[in-house]
Amino acid sequence: MSQVIQVIANRVAKDEADTMTINRQIGYRAQELAEHGRAGYALAHTATIDGPEFVTFVDTLTRDVED
């Protein structure tokens, strides 16, 4: 058995005045993770990269596959 690794990255704005955009970006990330979950992937690790205007979420997902 081997493993497939998928990495996805999502940026979320830090502008607290624009909560609608922040909520949309967080919702998009959640949707993307859910779609990968339905395809058999499991979330293995999440890293955050804090920038001046955005936080970037880098999610590593894995899925076992038969050889």
The first five atom37 places (N, CA, C, CB, O) and aatype in JSON, in Angstrom:
{
  "aatype": [12, 15, 5, 19, 9, 5, 19, 9, 0, 2, 1, 19, 0, 11, 3, 6, 0, 3, 16, 12, 16, 9, 2, 1, 5, 9, 7, 18, 1, 0, 5, 6, 10, 0, 6, 8, 7, 1, 0, 7, 18, 0, 10, 0, 8, 16, 0, 16, 9, 3, 7, 14, 6, 13, 19, 16, 13, 19, 3, 16, 10, 16, 1, 3, 19, 6, 3],
  "atom_mask": [
    [1, 1, 1, 1, 1],
    [1, 1, 1, 1, 1],
    [1, 1, 1, 1, 1],
    [1, 1, 1, 1, 1],
    [1, 1, 1, 1, 1],
    [1, 1, 1, 1, 1],
    [1, 1, 1, 1, 1],
    [1, 1, 1, 1, 1],
    [1, 1, 1, 1, 1],
    [1, 1, 1, 1, 1],
    [1, 1, 1, 1, 1],
    [1, 1, 1, 1, 1],
    [1, 1, 1, 1, 1],
    [1, 1, 1, 1, 1],
    [1, 1, 1, 1, 1],
    [1, 1, 1, 1, 1],
    [1, 1, 1, 1, 1],
    [1, 1, 1, 1, 1],
    [1, 1, 1, 1, 1],
    [1, 1, 1, 1, 1],
    [1, 1, 1, 1, 1],
    [1, 1, 1, 1, 1],
    [1, 1, 1, 1, 1],
    [1, 1, 1, 1, 1],
    [1, 1, 1, 1, 1],
    [1, 1, 1, 1, 1],
    [1, 1, 1, 0, 1],
    [1, 1, 1, 1, 1],
    [1, 1, 1, 1, 1],
    [1, 1, 1, 1, 1],
    [1, 1, 1, 1, 1],
    [1, 1, 1, 1, 1],
    [1, 1, 1, 1, 1],
    [1, 1, 1, 1, 1],
    [1, 1, 1, 1, 1],
    [1, 1, 1, 1, 1],
    [1, 1, 1, 0, 1],
    [1, 1, 1, 1, 1],
    [1, 1, 1, 1, 1],
    [1, 1, 1, 0, 1],
    [1, 1, 1, 1, 1],
    [1, 1, 1, 1, 1],
    [1, 1, 1, 1, 1],
    [1, 1, 1, 1, 1],
    [1, 1, 1, 1, 1],
    [1, 1, 1, 1, 1],
    [1, 1, 1, 1, 1],
    [1, 1, 1, 1, 1],
    [1, 1, 1, 1, 1],
    [1, 1, 1, 1, 1],
    [1, 1, 1, 0, 1],
    [1, 1, 1, 1, 1],
    [1, 1, 1, 1, 1],
    [1, 1, 1, 1, 1],
    [1, 1, 1, 1, 1],
    [1, 1, 1, 1, 1],
    [1, 1, 1, 1, 1],
    [1, 1, 1, 1, 1],
    [1, 1, 1, 1, 1],
    [1, 1, 1, 1, 1],
    [1, 1, 1, 1, 1],
    [1, 1, 1, 1, 1],
    [1, 1, 1, 1, 1],
    [1, 1, 1, 1, 1],
    [1, 1, 1, 1, 1],
    [1, 1, 1, 1, 1],
    [1, 1, 1, 1, 1]
  ],
  "atom_positions": [
    [[0.85, -1.17, 0.0], [0.0, 0.0, 0.0], [0.9, 1.24, 0.0], [-0.97, -0.01, 1.23], [1.93, 1.28, 0.68]],
    [[0.51, 2.23, -0.76], [1.26, 3.49, -0.78], [0.32, 4.64, -0.41], [1.91, 3.73, -2.19], [-0.87, 4.45, -0.17]],
    [[0.89, 5.81, -0.37], [0.12, 6.96, 0.08], [0.24, 8.1, -0.94], [0.6, 7.43, 1.47], [1.32, 8.36, -1.47]],
    [[-0.87, 8.74, -1.2], [-0.91, 9.93, -2.06], [-0.97, 11.14, -1.14], [-2.14, 9.9, -3.05], [-1.73, 11.17, -0.17]],
    [[-0.15, 12.13, -1.46], [-0.12, 13.35, -0.65], [-0.6, 14.51, -1.51], [1.33, 13.63, -0.09], [-0.16, 14.68, -2.65]],
    [[-1.5, 15.3, -0.97], [-2.05, 16.49, -1.64], [-1.85, 17.68, -0.72], [-3.57, 16.29, -2.0], [-2.11, 17.59, 0.48]],
    [[-1.39, 18.78, -1.27], [-1.21, 20.01, -0.48], [-2.1, 21.1, -1.09], [0.3, 20.46, -0.45], [-2.08, 21.33, -2.3]],
    [[-2.87, 21.76, -0.22], [-3.68, 22.88, -0.68], [-3.37, 24.09, 0.2], [-5.2, 22.54, -0.65], [-3.11, 23.96, 1.39]],
    [[-3.4, 25.25, -0.41], [-3.11, 26.49, 0.31], [-4.26, 27.47, 0.12], [-1.77, 27.12, -0.18], [-4.81, 27.59, -0.98]],
    [[-4.63, 28.15, 1.19], [-5.69, 29.15, 1.14], [-5.26, 30.38, 1.93], [-7.02, 28.57, 1.72], [-4.74, 30.28, 3.04]],
    [[-5.48, 31.54, 1.33], [-5.17, 32.8, 2.0], [-6.44, 33.38, 2.59], [-4.52, 33.81, 1.03], [-7.5, 33.36, 1.97]],
    [[-6.31, 33.89, 3.81], [-7.43, 34.54, 4.47], [-6.97, 35.94, 4.87], [-7.91, 33.72, 5.73], [-5.94, 36.12, 5.52]],
    [[-7.76, 36.93, 4.47], [-7.44, 38.33, 4.76], [-7.46, 38.58, 6.26], [-8.44, 39.27, 4.05], [-8.17, 37.91, 7.01]],
    [[-6.68, 39.55, 6.68], [-6.63, 39.9, 8.1], [-7.38, 41.19, 8.41], [-5.18, 40.03, 8.54], [-7.43, 41.62, 9.56]],
    [[-7.96, 41.83, 7.4], [-8.67, 43.08, 7.57], [-9.96, 42.85, 8.35], [-8.97, 43.73, 6.21], [-10.95, 42.38, 7.78]],
    [[-9.96, 43.18, 9.63], [-11.11, 42.93, 10.49], [-12.35, 43.7, 10.07], [-10.76, 43.27, 11.91], [-13.46, 43.35, 10.47]],
    [[-12.19, 44.74, 9.28], [-13.34, 45.53, 8.83], [-14.11, 44.8, 7.72], [-12.87, 46.91, 8.33], [-15.26, 45.13, 7.45]],
    [[-13.48, 43.83, 7.09], [-14.1, 43.12, 5.96], [-14.43, 41.68, 6.37], [-13.16, 43.13, 4.72], [-13.9, 40.73, 5.8]],
    [[-15.3, 41.53, 7.34], [-15.63, 40.19, 7.86], [-16.33, 39.33, 6.81], [-16.52, 40.31, 9.09], [-16.22, 38.1, 6.87]],
    [[-17.03, 39.93, 5.87], [-17.71, 39.16, 4.84], [-16.68, 38.4, 3.97], [-18.58, 40.08, 3.96], [-16.87, 37.23, 3.67]],
    [[-15.62, 39.09, 3.58], [-14.57, 38.45, 2.78], [-13.87, 37.37, 3.59], [-13.55, 39.49, 2.3], [-13.6, 36.29, 3.08]],
    [[-13.57, 37.66, 4.84], [-12.9, 36.68, 5.71], [-13.76, 35.43, 5.84], [-12.61, 37.29, 7.1], [-13.25, 34.31, 5.7]],
    [[-15.04, 35.6, 6.11], [-15.95, 34.46, 6.25], [-16.04, 33.66, 4.96], [-17.34, 34.93, 6.66], [-16.09, 32.43, 5.0]],
    [[-16.06, 34.33, 3.82], [-16.12, 33.65, 2.53], [-14.85, 32.83, 2.3], [-16.31, 34.67, 1.38], [-14.91, 31.69, 1.83]],
    [[-13.68, 33.42, 2.63], [-12.41, 32.72, 2.44], [-12.3, 31.51, 3.37], [-11.24, 33.67, 2.67], [-11.81, 30.45, 2.95]],
    [[-12.73, 31.65, 4.6], [-12.71, 30.52, 5.54], [-13.7, 29.45, 5.09], [-13.05, 31.0, 6.98], [-13.41, 28.25, 5.18]],
    [[-14.85, 29.86, 4.6], [-15.84, 28.92, 4.09], [-15.32, 28.15, 2.88], [0.0, 0.0, 0.0], [-15.58, 26.96, 2.75]],
    [[-14.6, 28.84, 2.0], [-14.03, 28.18, 0.83], [-13.02, 27.12, 1.25], [-13.38, 29.21, -0.11], [-12.99, 26.03, 0.69]],
    [[-12.2, 27.45, 2.24], [-11.21, 26.48, 2.74], [-11.93, 25.26, 3.31], [-10.3, 27.13, 3.83], [-11.54, 24.13, 3.02]],
    [[-12.95, 25.48, 4.12], [-13.71, 24.38, 4.71], [-14.34, 23.51, 3.61], [-14.8, 24.91, 5.66], [-14.34, 22.28, 3.71]],
    [[-14.88, 24.14, 2.59], [-15.49, 23.41, 1.48], [-14.44, 22.56, 0.75], [-16.16, 24.38, 0.5], [-14.69, 21.4, 0.42]],
    [[-13.29, 23.15, 0.51], [-12.22, 22.42, -0.19], [-11.75, 21.21, 0.62], [-11.04, 23.37, -0.47], [-11.52, 20.14, 0.06]],
    [[-11.6, 21.39, 1.94], [-11.21, 20.27, 2.79], [-12.28, 19.18, 2.8], [-10.95, 20.76, 4.23], [-11.96, 17.99, 2.75]],
    [[-13.54, 19.58, 2.84], [-14.63, 18.61, 2.83], [-14.66, 17.83, 1.52], [-15.98, 19.32, 3.05], [-14.88, 16.62, 1.54]],
    [[-14.43, 18.49, 0.4], [-14.4, 17.81, -0.9], [-13.29, 16.77, -0.95], [-14.22, 18.84, -2.03], [-13.49, 15.66, -1.44]],
    [[-12.13, 17.13, -0.44], [-11.02, 16.17, -0.4], [-11.35, 15.01, 0.54], [-9.71, 16.87, 0.03], [-11.0, 13.87, 0.27]],
    [[-12.01, 15.31, 1.66], [-12.42, 14.27, 2.59], [-13.36, 13.26, 1.93], [0.0, 0.0, 0.0], [-13.23, 12.06, 2.14]],
    [[-14.29, 13.75, 1.13], [-15.22, 12.86, 0.42], [-14.48, 12.0, -0.61], [-16.32, 13.68, -0.26], [-14.94, 10.92, -0.97]],
    [[-13.34, 12.49, -1.08], [-12.54, 11.74, -2.05], [-11.57, 10.77, -1.36], [-11.75, 12.7, -2.95], [-10.76, 10.12, -2.02]],
    [[-11.66, 10.67, -0.03], [-10.84, 9.7, 0.69], [-9.59, 10.25, 1.35], [0.0, 0.0, 0.0], [-8.81, 9.49, 1.92]],
    [[-9.39, 11.56, 1.28], [-8.21, 12.16, 1.89], [-8.47, 12.46, 3.37], [-7.82, 13.45, 1.16], [-9.59, 12.74, 3.77]],
    [[-7.41, 12.38, 4.16], [-7.46, 12.75, 5.57], [-6.48, 13.9, 5.81], [-7.12, 11.52, 6.49], [-5.39, 13.91, 5.26]],
    [[-6.88, 14.83, 6.62], [-6.02, 15.96, 6.94], [-4.89, 15.47, 7.84], [-6.82, 17.1, 7.63], [-5.14, 14.96, 8.94]],
    [[-3.65, 15.62, 7.38], [-2.49, 15.15, 8.14], [-1.82, 16.28, 8.92], [-1.48, 14.5, 7.2], [-1.31, 16.06, 10.01]],
    [[-1.83, 17.49, 8.34], [-1.12, 18.59, 8.99], [-1.61, 19.92, 8.42], [0.41, 18.45, 8.82], [-1.93, 20.01, 7.24]],
    [[-1.66, 20.93, 9.27], [-1.95, 22.29, 8.83], [-0.86, 23.21, 9.36], [-3.37, 22.75, 9.3], [-0.54, 23.2, 10.55]],
    [[-0.3, 24.01, 8.46], [0.67, 25.03, 8.86], [0.07, 26.39, 8.5], [2.07, 24.82, 8.15], [-0.67, 26.51, 7.53]],
    [[0.38, 27.4, 9.3], [-0.07, 28.75, 8.98], [1.14, 29.63, 8.75], [-0.97, 29.33, 10.12], [2.16, 29.53, 9.44]],
    [[1.0, 30.5, 7.77], [2.05, 31.47, 7.46], [1.41, 32.84, 7.66], [2.62, 31.29, 5.99], [0.51, 33.23, 6.92]],
    [[1.9, 33.55, 8.65], [1.33, 34.84, 9.02], [2.04, 35.96, 8.27], [1.43, 35.07, 10.55], [3.24, 36.17, 8.44]],
    [[1.3, 36.67, 7.43], [1.85, 37.8, 6.69], [1.2, 39.08, 7.17], [0.0, 0.0, 0.0], [0.31, 39.05, 8.02]],
    [[1.61, 40.21, 6.63], [1.07, 41.49, 7.08], [-0.41, 41.68, 6.73], [1.86, 42.61, 6.48], [-1.14, 42.32, 7.49]],
    [[-0.87, 41.14, 5.6], [-2.25, 41.33, 5.17], [-3.08, 40.05, 5.15], [-2.27, 41.95, 3.82], [-4.31, 40.1, 5.16]],
    [[-2.41, 38.91, 5.11], [-3.08, 37.62, 4.99], [-2.47, 36.59, 5.93], [-3.03, 37.12, 3.55], [-1.31, 36.71, 6.33]],
    [[-3.27, 35.59, 6.27], [-2.77, 34.37, 6.88], [-2.97, 33.28, 5.83], [-3.51, 34.02, 8.25], [-4.06, 33.13, 5.29]],
    [[-1.92, 32.54, 5.54], [-2.02, 31.46, 4.57], [-2.06, 30.14, 5.31], [-0.83, 31.5, 3.57], [-1.19, 29.85, 6.14]],
    [[-3.08, 29.34, 5.02], [-3.22, 28.01, 5.58], [-2.71, 27.02, 4.54], [-4.71, 27.7, 5.99], [-3.18, 27.0, 3.41]],
    [[-1.74, 26.2, 4.94], [-1.21, 25.16, 4.06], [-1.6, 23.82, 4.68], [0.36, 25.29, 3.87], [-1.08, 23.42, 5.72]],
    [[-2.52, 23.15, 4.01], [-3.04, 21.88, 4.52], [-2.44, 20.72, 3.73], [-4.59, 21.85, 4.44], [-2.45, 20.73, 2.5]],
    [[-1.92, 19.73, 4.45], [-1.39, 18.53, 3.85], [-2.38, 17.4, 4.1], [0.03, 18.19, 4.41], [-2.74, 17.11, 5.24]],
    [[-2.8, 16.77, 3.02], [-3.78, 15.69, 3.11], [-3.15, 14.41, 2.55], [-5.1, 16.05, 2.35], [-2.32, 14.46, 1.65]],
    [[-3.57, 13.28, 3.11], [-3.04, 12.0, 2.63], [-4.2, 11.05, 2.33], [-2.07, 11.37, 3.68], [-5.29, 11.17, 2.88]],
    [[-3.91, 10.1, 1.45], [-4.89, 9.06, 1.11], [-4.13, 7.78, 0.81], [-5.79, 9.48, -0.1], [-3.18, 7.8, 0.03]],
    [[-4.53, 6.68, 1.43], [-3.92, 5.39, 1.14], [-4.47, 4.83, -0.14], [-4.14, 4.42, 2.3], [-5.67, 4.9, -0.4]],
    [[-3.59, 4.26, -0.96], [-4.0, 3.63, -2.22], [-3.34, 2.27, -2.33], [-3.64, 4.53, -3.44], [-2.24, 2.04, -1.83]],
    [[-4.02, 1.39, -3.01], [-3.46, 0.05, -3.26], [-2.4, 0.14, -4.35], [-4.58, -0.97, -3.67], [-2.56, 0.89, -5.31]],
    [[-1.35, -0.61, -4.2], [-0.28, -0.63, -5.23], [-0.65, -1.52, -6.4], [1.04, -1.11, -4.63], [0.13, -1.65, -7.34]]
  ]
}
